Amino acid sequence: MLSFLVLALEIIDEEARPLGLTINWSMTKIQTMHPPYGPAPAGNQVTINGHSVEVVESFPFMGSLIHCTGDSAPEIKRRVSITRDCMMALDRNIWRSRISVSTRLRLYNSCIMPVFLYGVETWAVTATAAKTFDALDQWYIRRILNIRWTEHITNNDVRSRTQQPLLSDAVRSRRLRFFDHICRADHNLQFCNLQKNGNFKFGGNIPPRV
């Protein structure tokens, strides 16, 4: 599989030169997926038309981490870390300030939640991951409410105070909305139809939103 990717980059480079286009080799990475093709050893360097290109296990693309296994766990772990950093950055000036709880929750839903939910539609969410989401959300809300662990306040009491839905429910809702969008597509005019001969045919219209 690695040889095919190298050949593809060589062809792209050769075809782009007559048009005055060049590849930014410092930003170019190569990644092969796991079975059926098998992964290429990460950290290796391959030479393409005199340029060194790194073979990586994962790389960020449009804000999401793409892993060679196709697993969502690395991206979920990364999202948790980014969201926690955002929470801590606002800890002193927002969460521990005299701002009302209702305003804090609005800031949480408008500034923190979108950071975590970015790209969630494509995640493969397991039961363990869903529990992790809810535990993380509980930690955030308790911090917003300035509840100490020594106060022995149950999670149900925290939910009743804020009326916040579970984070796992928000994740499930987004994934279902994306699935609904796909189901509403015209199956006769799909975005990308794989033909029997292996060629791709592009076309179709975006279905109306209801």
Secondary structure, DSSP 8 states (H G I E B T S, - for coil): -HHHHHHHHHHHHHHHGGGT----GGG-EE---STTS----TT-EEEETTEEEEE-SEEEETTEEEETT--SHHHHHHHHHHHHHHHHHTIIIIITSS--HHHHHHHIIIIIHHHHHTTGGG----HHHHHHHHHHHHHHHHHHTT--GGG---HHHHHHHH----HHHHHHHHHHHHHHHHHTS-TTS-SEEE-TTS-EEE--------
